[in-house]
Amino acid sequence: MDILSRYGHRSRMRQTYIKNGDASFNSCNILELYLSIIIPQRDVKPVAYALLNEFHSLENVFSADFNDLQKVRGIGENTAFLILSLIHISEPT
């Protein structure tokens, strides 16, 4: 019987995304993957759920107001900045 472990979860998420793209991810998984990159060594799934519960969609999370993002438990100034910067960096100029 295989032993279940959370060890390597972030790596498995990245590899699944690289292999399958976002087709195998729901909004929470995508947000969890992104948060796992910007928030080291912390379980980010509860933060991803809190953001989606507050803003109701992935699009709304990434277009939310800087100060409103920080009102969500687990989101500080740096994380709010990085969430917002993803959209601005990826927009064509």
Jmol script that loads the backbone (N, CA, C; Angstrom):
load data "model"
ATOM      1  N   MET A   1       0.842  -1.179   0.000  1.00  0.00           N
ATOM      2  CA  MET A   1       0.000   0.000   0.000  1.00  0.00           C
ATOM      3  C   MET A   1       0.890   1.245   0.000  1.00  0.00           C
ATOM      4  N   ASP A   2       0.553   2.231  -0.828  1.00  0.00           N
ATOM      5  CA  ASP A   2       1.304   3.471  -0.879  1.00  0.00           C
ATOM      6  C   ASP A   2       1.043   4.302   0.369  1.00  0.00           C
ATOM      7  N   ILE A   3       2.076   5.000   0.814  1.00  0.00           N
ATOM      8  CA  ILE A   3       1.944   5.895   1.947  1.00  0.00           C
ATOM      9  C   ILE A   3       1.594   7.270   1.404  1.00  0.00           C
ATOM     10  N   LEU A   4       0.494   7.833   1.897  1.00  0.00           N
ATOM     11  CA  LEU A   4       0.069   9.160   1.472  1.00  0.00           C
ATOM     12  C   LEU A   4       0.816  10.217   2.267  1.00  0.00           C
ATOM     13  N   SER A   5       1.244  11.241   1.575  1.00  0.00           N
ATOM     14  CA  SER A   5       1.997  12.304   2.236  1.00  0.00           C
ATOM     15  C   SER A   5       1.787  13.604   1.483  1.00  0.00           C
ATOM     16  N   ARG A   6       1.859  14.703   2.216  1.00  0.00           N
ATOM     17  CA  ARG A   6       1.789  16.017   1.581  1.00  0.00           C
ATOM     18  C   ARG A   6       3.157  16.430   1.059  1.00  0.00           C
ATOM     19  N   TYR A   7       4.192  15.689   1.451  1.00  0.00           N
ATOM     20  CA  TYR A   7       5.539  16.002   1.007  1.00  0.00           C
ATOM     21  C   TYR A   7       5.589  15.952  -0.520  1.00  0.00           C
ATOM     22  N   GLY A   8       6.104  16.993  -1.131  1.00  0.00           N
ATOM     23  CA  GLY A   8       6.212  17.042  -2.579  1.00  0.00           C
ATOM     24  C   GLY A   8       4.964  17.538  -3.287  1.00  0.00           C
ATOM     25  N   HIS A   9       3.957  17.974  -2.533  1.00  0.00           N
ATOM     26  CA  HIS A   9       2.698  18.428  -3.128  1.00  0.00           C
ATOM     27  C   HIS A   9       2.921  19.572  -4.116  1.00  0.00           C
ATOM     28  N   ARG A  10       3.724  20.546  -3.758  1.00  0.00           N
ATOM     29  CA  ARG A  10       3.971  21.689  -4.639  1.00  0.00           C
ATOM     30  C   ARG A  10       4.654  21.249  -5.928  1.00  0.00           C
ATOM     31  N   SER A  11       5.593  20.364  -5.804  1.00  0.00           N
ATOM     32  CA  SER A  11       6.288  19.857  -6.981  1.00  0.00           C
ATOM     33  C   SER A  11       5.330  19.083  -7.885  1.00  0.00           C
ATOM     34  N   ARG A  12       4.476  18.263  -7.292  1.00  0.00           N
ATOM     35  CA  ARG A  12       3.502  17.516  -8.086  1.00  0.00           C
ATOM     36  C   ARG A  12       2.534  18.457  -8.790  1.00  0.00           C
ATOM     37  N   MET A  13       2.118  19.531  -8.117  1.00  0.00           N
ATOM     38  CA  MET A  13       1.229  20.509  -8.761  1.00  0.00           C
ATOM     39  C   MET A  13       1.913  21.150  -9.956  1.00  0.00           C
ATOM     40  N   ARG A  14       3.169  21.551  -9.781  1.00  0.00           N
ATOM     41  CA  ARG A  14       3.900  22.179 -10.896  1.00  0.00           C
ATOM     42  C   ARG A  14       4.046  21.218 -12.058  1.00  0.00           C
ATOM     43  N   GLN A  15       4.416  19.974 -11.764  1.00  0.00           N
ATOM     44  CA  GLN A  15       4.604  18.994 -12.828  1.00  0.00           C
ATOM     45  C   GLN A  15       3.293  18.692 -13.559  1.00  0.00           C
ATOM     46  N   THR A  16       2.203  18.616 -12.829  1.00  0.00           N
ATOM     47  CA  THR A  16       0.900  18.398 -13.460  1.00  0.00           C
ATOM     48  C   THR A  16       0.543  19.563 -14.369  1.00  0.00           C
ATOM     49  N   TYR A  17       0.818  20.777 -13.901  1.00  0.00           N
ATOM     50  CA  TYR A  17       0.527  21.960 -14.716  1.00  0.00           C
ATOM     51  C   TYR A  17       1.403  21.980 -15.969  1.00  0.00           C
ATOM     52  N   ILE A  18       2.674  21.677 -15.817  1.00  0.00           N
ATOM     53  CA  ILE A  18       3.588  21.657 -16.966  1.00  0.00           C
ATOM     54  C   ILE A  18       3.130  20.609 -17.982  1.00  0.00           C
ATOM     55  N   LYS A  19       2.719  19.452 -17.504  1.00  0.00           N
ATOM     56  CA  LYS A  19       2.316  18.361 -18.389  1.00  0.00           C
ATOM     57  C   LYS A  19       0.958  18.609 -19.045  1.00  0.00           C
ATOM     58  N   ASN A  20      -0.020  19.097 -18.271  1.00  0.00           N
ATOM     59  CA  ASN A  20      -1.405  19.174 -18.749  1.00  0.00           C
ATOM     60  C   ASN A  20      -1.940  20.587 -18.944  1.00  0.00           C
ATOM     61  N   GLY A  21      -1.178  21.592 -18.551  1.00  0.00           N
ATOM     62  CA  GLY A  21      -1.701  22.956 -18.601  1.00  0.00           C
ATOM     63  C   GLY A  21      -2.813  23.129 -17.593  1.00  0.00           C
ATOM     64  N   ASP A  22      -3.627  24.141 -17.795  1.00  0.00           N
ATOM     65  CA  ASP A  22      -4.668  24.406 -16.806  1.00  0.00           C
ATOM     66  C   ASP A  22      -5.929  23.563 -17.012  1.00  0.00           C
ATOM     67  N   ALA A  23      -5.919  22.689 -18.011  1.00  0.00           N
ATOM     68  CA  ALA A  23      -7.086  21.843 -18.287  1.00  0.00           C
ATOM     69  C   ALA A  23      -7.439  20.946 -17.096  1.00  0.00           C
ATOM     70  N   SER A  24      -6.440  20.543 -16.331  1.00  0.00           N
ATOM     71  CA  SER A  24      -6.691  19.645 -15.203  1.00  0.00           C
ATOM     72  C   SER A  24      -6.792  20.394 -13.873  1.00  0.00           C
ATOM     73  N   PHE A  25      -6.862  21.717 -13.928  1.00  0.00           N
ATOM     74  CA  PHE A  25      -6.911  22.541 -12.713  1.00  0.00           C
ATOM     75  C   PHE A  25      -8.206  23.336 -12.668  1.00  0.00           C
ATOM     76  N   ASN A  26      -8.806  23.391 -11.479  1.00  0.00           N
ATOM     77  CA  ASN A  26      -9.917  24.316 -11.286  1.00  0.00           C
ATOM     78  C   ASN A  26      -9.350  25.638 -10.758  1.00  0.00           C
ATOM     79  N   SER A  27     -10.202  26.616 -10.534  1.00  0.00           N
ATOM     80  CA  SER A  27      -9.743  27.938 -10.100  1.00  0.00           C
ATOM     81  C   SER A  27      -8.949  27.877  -8.803  1.00  0.00           C
ATOM     82  N   CYS A  28      -9.403  27.060  -7.864  1.00  0.00           N
ATOM     83  CA  CYS A  28      -8.692  26.956  -6.591  1.00  0.00           C
ATOM     84  C   CYS A  28      -7.305  26.362  -6.785  1.00  0.00           C
ATOM     85  N   ASN A  29      -7.182  25.352  -7.645  1.00  0.00           N
ATOM     86  CA  ASN A  29      -5.879  24.741  -7.907  1.00  0.00           C
ATOM     87  C   ASN A  29      -4.912  25.734  -8.543  1.00  0.00           C
ATOM     88  N   ILE A  30      -5.402  26.516  -9.489  1.00  0.00           N
ATOM     89  CA  ILE A  30      -4.554  27.514 -10.145  1.00  0.00           C
ATOM     90  C   ILE A  30      -4.079  28.545  -9.133  1.00  0.00           C
ATOM     91  N   LEU A  31      -5.002  29.018  -8.312  1.00  0.00           N
ATOM     92  CA  LEU A  31      -4.640  30.007  -7.299  1.00  0.00           C
ATOM     93  C   LEU A  31      -3.689  29.410  -6.274  1.00  0.00           C
ATOM     94  N   GLU A  32      -3.922  28.178  -5.869  1.00  0.00           N
ATOM     95  CA  GLU A  32      -3.027  27.501  -4.922  1.00  0.00           C
ATOM     96  C   GLU A  32      -1.628  27.358  -5.512  1.00  0.00           C
ATOM     97  N   LEU A  33      -1.537  26.998  -6.782  1.00  0.00           N
ATOM     98  CA  LEU A  33      -0.243  26.870  -7.443  1.00  0.00           C
ATOM     99  C   LEU A  33       0.500  28.202  -7.436  1.00  0.00           C
ATOM    100  N   TYR A  34      -0.185  29.275  -7.804  1.00  0.00           N
ATOM    101  CA  TYR A  34       0.431  30.591  -7.828  1.00  0.00           C
ATOM    102  C   TYR A  34       0.852  31.023  -6.421  1.00  0.00           C
ATOM    103  N   LEU A  35      -0.026  30.839  -5.444  1.00  0.00           N
ATOM    104  CA  LEU A  35       0.299  31.221  -4.067  1.00  0.00           C
ATOM    105  C   LEU A  35       1.461  30.399  -3.517  1.00  0.00           C
ATOM    106  N   SER A  36       1.575  29.146  -3.940  1.00  0.00           N
ATOM    107  CA  SER A  36       2.668  28.303  -3.442  1.00  0.00           C
ATOM    108  C   SER A  36       4.031  28.824  -3.896  1.00  0.00           C
ATOM    109  N   ILE A  37       4.041  29.564  -4.978  1.00  0.00           N
ATOM    110  CA  ILE A  37       5.286  30.154  -5.460  1.00  0.00           C
ATOM    111  C   ILE A  37       5.634  31.411  -4.671  1.00  0.00           C
ATOM    112  N   ILE A  38       4.622  32.185  -4.289  1.00  0.00           N
ATOM    113  CA  ILE A  38       4.908  33.462  -3.631  1.00  0.00           C
ATOM    114  C   ILE A  38       4.855  33.400  -2.105  1.00  0.00           C
ATOM    115  N   ILE A  39       4.286  32.331  -1.551  1.00  0.00           N
ATOM    116  CA  ILE A  39       4.248  32.157  -0.093  1.00  0.00           C
ATOM    117  C   ILE A  39       4.982  30.860   0.234  1.00  0.00           C
ATOM    118  N   PRO A  40       6.231  30.945   0.644  1.00  0.00           N
ATOM    119  CA  PRO A  40       7.012  29.722   0.883  1.00  0.00           C
ATOM    120  C   PRO A  40       6.631  29.018   2.188  1.00  0.00           C
ATOM    121  N   GLN A  41       6.737  27.713   2.180  1.00  0.00           N
ATOM    122  CA  GLN A  41       6.637  26.858   3.361  1.00  0.00           C
ATOM    123  C   GLN A  41       5.393  27.115   4.206  1.00  0.00           C
ATOM    124  N   ARG A  42       4.258  27.221   3.532  1.00  0.00           N
ATOM    125  CA  ARG A  42       3.004  27.408   4.249  1.00  0.00           C
ATOM    126  C   ARG A  42       1.892  26.766   3.437  1.00  0.00           C
ATOM    127  N   ASP A  43       0.923  26.188   4.107  1.00  0.00           N
ATOM    128  CA  ASP A  43      -0.217  25.607   3.412  1.00  0.00           C
ATOM    129  C   ASP A  43      -1.049  26.752   2.852  1.00  0.00           C
ATOM    130  N   VAL A  44      -1.112  26.853   1.545  1.00  0.00           N
ATOM    131  CA  VAL A  44      -1.793  27.985   0.911  1.00  0.00           C
ATOM    132  C   VAL A  44      -3.200  27.638   0.436  1.00  0.00           C
ATOM    133  N   LYS A  45      -3.605  26.388   0.546  1.00  0.00           N
ATOM    134  CA  LYS A  45      -4.962  26.023   0.120  1.00  0.00           C
ATOM    135  C   LYS A  45      -6.029  26.813   0.883  1.00  0.00           C
ATOM    136  N   PRO A  46      -5.936  26.968   2.228  1.00  0.00           N
ATOM    137  CA  PRO A  46      -6.932  27.777   2.928  1.00  0.00           C
ATOM    138  C   PRO A  46      -6.952  29.240   2.443  1.00  0.00           C
ATOM    139  N   VAL A  47      -5.798  29.771   2.088  1.00  0.00           N
ATOM    140  CA  VAL A  47      -5.723  31.149   1.585  1.00  0.00           C
ATOM    141  C   VAL A  47      -6.395  31.234   0.217  1.00  0.00           C
ATOM    142  N   ALA A  48      -6.157  30.235  -0.628  1.00  0.00           N
ATOM    143  CA  ALA A  48      -6.782  30.205  -1.954  1.00  0.00           C
ATOM    144  C   ALA A  48      -8.306  30.163  -1.816  1.00  0.00           C
ATOM    145  N   TYR A  49      -8.813  29.308  -0.914  1.00  0.00           N
ATOM    146  CA  TYR A  49     -10.253  29.240  -0.687  1.00  0.00           C
ATOM    147  C   TYR A  49     -10.790  30.556  -0.150  1.00  0.00           C
ATOM    148  N   ALA A  50     -10.071  31.175   0.778  1.00  0.00           N
ATOM    149  CA  ALA A  50     -10.517  32.451   1.348  1.00  0.00           C
ATOM    150  C   ALA A  50     -10.609  33.529   0.269  1.00  0.00           C
ATOM    151  N   LEU A  51      -9.623  33.577  -0.621  1.00  0.00           N
ATOM    152  CA  LEU A  51      -9.654  34.556  -1.711  1.00  0.00           C
ATOM    153  C   LEU A  51     -10.836  34.299  -2.646  1.00  0.00           C
ATOM    154  N   LEU A  52     -11.060  33.053  -3.005  1.00  0.00           N
ATOM    155  CA  LEU A  52     -12.176  32.745  -3.907  1.00  0.00           C
ATOM    156  C   LEU A  52     -13.524  32.979  -3.236  1.00  0.00           C
ATOM    157  N   ASN A  53     -13.619  32.705  -1.944  1.00  0.00           N
ATOM    158  CA  ASN A  53     -14.865  32.978  -1.231  1.00  0.00           C
ATOM    159  C   ASN A  53     -15.141  34.479  -1.150  1.00  0.00           C
ATOM    160  N   GLU A  54     -14.095  35.258  -1.013  1.00  0.00           N
ATOM    161  CA  GLU A  54     -14.248  36.710  -0.916  1.00  0.00           C
ATOM    162  C   GLU A  54     -14.556  37.345  -2.271  1.00  0.00           C
ATOM    163  N   PHE A  55     -13.853  36.911  -3.312  1.00  0.00           N
ATOM    164  CA  PHE A  55     -13.944  37.587  -4.615  1.00  0.00           C
ATOM    165  C   PHE A  55     -14.723  36.790  -5.663  1.00  0.00           C
ATOM    166  N   HIS A  56     -15.092  35.547  -5.361  1.00  0.00           N
ATOM    167  CA  HIS A  56     -16.020  34.733  -6.156  1.00  0.00           C
ATOM    168  C   HIS A  56     -15.488  34.181  -7.480  1.00  0.00           C
ATOM    169  N   SER A  57     -14.341  34.622  -7.942  1.00  0.00           N
ATOM    170  CA  SER A  57     -13.766  34.034  -9.160  1.00  0.00           C
ATOM    171  C   SER A  57     -12.285  34.361  -9.214  1.00  0.00           C
ATOM    172  N   LEU A  58     -11.580  33.581 -10.001  1.00  0.00           N
ATOM    173  CA  LEU A  58     -10.149  33.803 -10.191  1.00  0.00           C
ATOM    174  C   LEU A  58      -9.898  35.168 -10.830  1.00  0.00           C
ATOM    175  N   GLU A  59     -10.715  35.515 -11.804  1.00  0.00           N
ATOM    176  CA  GLU A  59     -10.576  36.815 -12.470  1.00  0.00           C
ATOM    177  C   GLU A  59     -10.742  37.966 -11.487  1.00  0.00           C
ATOM    178  N   ASN A  60     -11.707  37.837 -10.583  1.00  0.00           N
ATOM    179  CA  ASN A  60     -11.929  38.891  -9.588  1.00  0.00           C
ATOM    180  C   ASN A  60     -10.781  38.989  -8.587  1.00  0.00           C
ATOM    181  N   VAL A  61     -10.170  37.856  -8.263  1.00  0.00           N
ATOM    182  CA  VAL A  61      -9.010  37.882  -7.365  1.00  0.00           C
ATOM    183  C   VAL A  61      -7.903  38.712  -7.994  1.00  0.00           C
ATOM    184  N   PHE A  62      -7.598  38.418  -9.268  1.00  0.00           N
ATOM    185  CA  PHE A  62      -6.479  39.083  -9.929  1.00  0.00           C
ATOM    186  C   PHE A  62      -6.786  40.520 -10.350  1.00  0.00           C
ATOM    187  N   SER A  63      -8.044  40.927 -10.251  1.00  0.00           N
ATOM    188  CA  SER A  63      -8.368  42.326 -10.558  1.00  0.00           C
ATOM    189  C   SER A  63      -8.835  43.087  -9.316  1.00  0.00           C
ATOM    190  N   ALA A  64      -8.698  42.476  -8.166  1.00  0.00           N
ATOM    191  CA  ALA A  64      -9.147  43.092  -6.913  1.00  0.00           C
ATOM    192  C   ALA A  64      -8.277  44.285  -6.532  1.00  0.00           C
ATOM    193  N   ASP A  65      -8.817  45.097  -5.675  1.00  0.00           N
ATOM    194  CA  ASP A  65      -8.092  46.247  -5.138  1.00  0.00           C
ATOM    195  C   ASP A  65      -7.011  45.765  -4.169  1.00  0.00           C
ATOM    196  N   PHE A  66      -5.871  46.433  -4.221  1.00  0.00           N
ATOM    197  CA  PHE A  66      -4.729  46.101  -3.363  1.00  0.00           C
ATOM    198  C   PHE A  66      -5.143  46.012  -1.895  1.00  0.00           C
ATOM    199  N   ASN A  67      -5.861  47.013  -1.411  1.00  0.00           N
ATOM    200  CA  ASN A  67      -6.258  47.032   0.002  1.00  0.00           C
ATOM    201  C   ASN A  67      -7.289  45.951   0.320  1.00  0.00           C
ATOM    202  N   ASP A  68      -8.182  45.667  -0.620  1.00  0.00           N
ATOM    203  CA  ASP A  68      -9.175  44.614  -0.391  1.00  0.00           C
ATOM    204  C   ASP A  68      -8.512  43.236  -0.307  1.00  0.00           C
ATOM    205  N   LEU A  69      -7.485  43.009  -1.103  1.00  0.00           N
ATOM    206  CA  LEU A  69      -6.762  41.737  -1.025  1.00  0.00           C
ATOM    207  C   LEU A  69      -6.174  41.536   0.370  1.00  0.00           C
ATOM    208  N   GLN A  70      -5.634  42.586   0.945  1.00  0.00           N
ATOM    209  CA  GLN A  70      -4.986  42.478   2.250  1.00  0.00           C
ATOM    210  C   GLN A  70      -5.973  42.236   3.391  1.00  0.00           C
ATOM    211  N   LYS A  71      -7.255  42.426   3.140  1.00  0.00           N
ATOM    212  CA  LYS A  71      -8.267  42.162   4.159  1.00  0.00           C
ATOM    213  C   LYS A  71      -8.512  40.663   4.333  1.00  0.00           C
ATOM    214  N   VAL A  72      -8.050  39.879   3.369  1.00  0.00           N
ATOM    215  CA  VAL A  72      -8.215  38.423   3.435  1.00  0.00           C
ATOM    216  C   VAL A  72      -7.116  37.849   4.318  1.00  0.00           C
ATOM    217  N   ARG A  73      -7.518  37.021   5.254  1.00  0.00           N
ATOM    218  CA  ARG A  73      -6.550  36.401   6.177  1.00  0.00           C
ATOM    219  C   ARG A  73      -5.497  35.633   5.381  1.00  0.00           C
ATOM    220  N   GLY A  74      -4.230  35.925   5.662  1.00  0.00           N
ATOM    221  CA  GLY A  74      -3.124  35.248   4.996  1.00  0.00           C
ATOM    222  C   GLY A  74      -2.519  36.044   3.853  1.00  0.00           C
ATOM    223  N   ILE A  75      -3.137  37.166   3.508  1.00  0.00           N
ATOM    224  CA  ILE A  75      -2.626  37.998   2.428  1.00  0.00           C
ATOM    225  C   ILE A  75      -2.039  39.277   3.021  1.00  0.00           C
ATOM    226  N   GLY A  76      -0.727  39.399   2.917  1.00  0.00           N
ATOM    227  CA  GLY A  76      -0.046  40.600   3.366  1.00  0.00           C
ATOM    228  C   GLY A  76       0.269  41.509   2.188  1.00  0.00           C
ATOM    229  N   GLU A  77       1.015  42.536   2.468  1.00  0.00           N
ATOM    230  CA  GLU A  77       1.350  43.532   1.451  1.00  0.00           C
ATOM    231  C   GLU A  77       2.103  42.920   0.270  1.00  0.00           C
ATOM    232  N   ASN A  78       3.120  42.110   0.546  1.00  0.00           N
ATOM    233  CA  ASN A  78       3.912  41.519  -0.534  1.00  0.00           C
ATOM    234  C   ASN A  78       3.083  40.568  -1.389  1.00  0.00           C
ATOM    235  N   THR A  79       2.259  39.757  -0.759  1.00  0.00           N
ATOM    236  CA  THR A  79       1.432  38.822  -1.509  1.00  0.00           C
ATOM    237  C   THR A  79       0.408  39.565  -2.352  1.00  0.00           C
ATOM    238  N   ALA A  80      -0.219  40.594  -1.783  1.00  0.00           N
ATOM    239  CA  ALA A  80      -1.180  41.400  -2.551  1.00  0.00           C
ATOM    240  C   ALA A  80      -0.497  42.024  -3.758  1.00  0.00           C
ATOM    241  N   PHE A  81       0.704  42.542  -3.560  1.00  0.00           N
ATOM    242  CA  PHE A  81       1.450  43.139  -4.669  1.00  0.00           C
ATOM    243  C   PHE A  81       1.721  42.113  -5.762  1.00  0.00           C
ATOM    244  N   LEU A  82       2.170  40.930  -5.378  1.00  0.00           N
ATOM    245  CA  LEU A  82       2.501  39.904  -6.370  1.00  0.00           C
ATOM    246  C   LEU A  82       1.263  39.385  -7.102  1.00  0.00           C
ATOM    247  N   ILE A  83       0.140  39.297  -6.410  1.00  0.00           N
ATOM    248  CA  ILE A  83      -1.102  38.895  -7.073  1.00  0.00           C
ATOM    249  C   ILE A  83      -1.461  39.920  -8.145  1.00  0.00           C
ATOM    250  N   LEU A  84      -1.409  41.178  -7.797  1.00  0.00           N
ATOM    251  CA  LEU A  84      -1.767  42.227  -8.756  1.00  0.00           C
ATOM    252  C   LEU A  84      -0.746  42.365  -9.866  1.00  0.00           C
ATOM    253  N   SER A  85       0.498  42.161  -9.553  1.00  0.00           N
ATOM    254  CA  SER A  85       1.546  42.341 -10.565  1.00  0.00           C
ATOM    255  C   SER A  85       1.477  41.287 -11.660  1.00  0.00           C
ATOM    256  N   LEU A  86       0.939  40.115 -11.371  1.00  0.00           N
ATOM    257  CA  LEU A  86       0.828  39.071 -12.383  1.00  0.00           C
ATOM    258  C   LEU A  86       0.036  39.573 -13.578  1.00  0.00           C
ATOM    259  N   ILE A  87      -1.077  40.196 -13.323  1.00  0.00           N
ATOM    260  CA  ILE A  87      -1.919  40.695 -14.411  1.00  0.00           C
ATOM    261  C   ILE A  87      -1.216  41.829 -15.149  1.00  0.00           C
ATOM    262  N   HIS A  88      -0.629  42.758 -14.420  1.00  0.00           N
ATOM    263  CA  HIS A  88      -0.012  43.911 -15.055  1.00  0.00           C
ATOM    264  C   HIS A  88       1.231  43.522 -15.864  1.00  0.00           C
ATOM    265  N   ILE A  89       1.966  42.555 -15.385  1.00  0.00           N
ATOM    266  CA  ILE A  89       3.154  42.105 -16.092  1.00  0.00           C
ATOM    267  C   ILE A  89       2.767  41.351 -17.364  1.00  0.00           C
ATOM    268  N   SER A  90       1.692  40.580 -17.297  1.00  0.00           N
ATOM    269  CA  SER A  90       1.320  39.754 -18.436  1.00  0.00           C
ATOM    270  C   SER A  90       0.499  40.514 -19.490  1.00  0.00           C
ATOM    271  N   GLU A  91       0.029  41.722 -19.170  1.00  0.00           N
ATOM    272  CA  GLU A  91      -0.721  42.509 -20.152  1.00  0.00           C
ATOM    273  C   GLU A  91       0.226  43.073 -21.216  1.00  0.00           C
ATOM    274  N   PRO A  92      -0.193  43.012 -22.470  1.00  0.00           N
ATOM    275  CA  PRO A  92       0.646  43.620 -23.503  1.00  0.00           C
ATOM    276  C   PRO A  92       0.666  45.142 -23.358  1.00  0.00           C
ATOM    277  N   THR A  93       1.784  45.742 -23.691  1.00  0.00           N
ATOM    278  CA  THR A  93       1.887  47.203 -23.582  1.00  0.00           C
ATOM    279  C   THR A  93       1.643  47.871 -24.909  1.00  0.00           C
TER     280      THR A  93
END
end "model"
wireframe off; spacefill off
backbone 0.3
color backbone group
